[in-house]
């Protein structure tokens, strides 16, 4: 499983900031079979990732 593209964008919105996270996952061989599981796992961790980014932005 590889993620050739991915990252996040920060954009002002009202009095806050909008965080947009994006990833492109590519499965190779058996990775094609587990790609849906990897995507589900990434979505589950998205809230924690967002909180980490928010804390870093607010600290700077």
N, C-alpha and C positions, 0 to 999 in steps of 0.2 A: 504494500500500500504506500503510495507516495502522494504528496500534496504539492504539485508543481506550482500552483498559484494559491495565494492566500494572504490574509492580512486584515487590517481594519481601517476604517475611515472615521474621523471625528469631524463633526460639522456643528456650528452653532445653531441652536433652536430655542427661540424664546429666551428665557433666562438660564437655560441649560445647554447641554451638548448632546447631540445624537451620536451614538456609537453604532456603526454598521460593520459586522464581521462577515467575512466571506472566505470560503475555502473551495478548492476544486480537488476532489479526491480521485485518484486513478488506481484501480486495482490491476494487478498483474498476476496471472496464474491463479492460485488459490485466493489471492487478494480480491479477485472479482466476486468471489462468493461471500467474502466477509465485509465488502464495502458497505452494505446497508447497516451492518452492526457498528462499523466505525463511524458512520454518519450519525447514528442514534447516540453513540457515546459522546461524540463531539457536541451534539445539541444539548445533552445533559450537563456538560461542563461549561456551556456558554454563559450562564448566569454568574458563575464564579469568576470566569475570565472577565466579564463585563465589570464586575465589582473591583477586580484588581486594576483594570485600566482606569476606572473612575478614581480610585484612591491615588494612583500615580499622577493623574492629571491634576487633581485637587491639591496634591502636595507640592506641585511645581509652580 
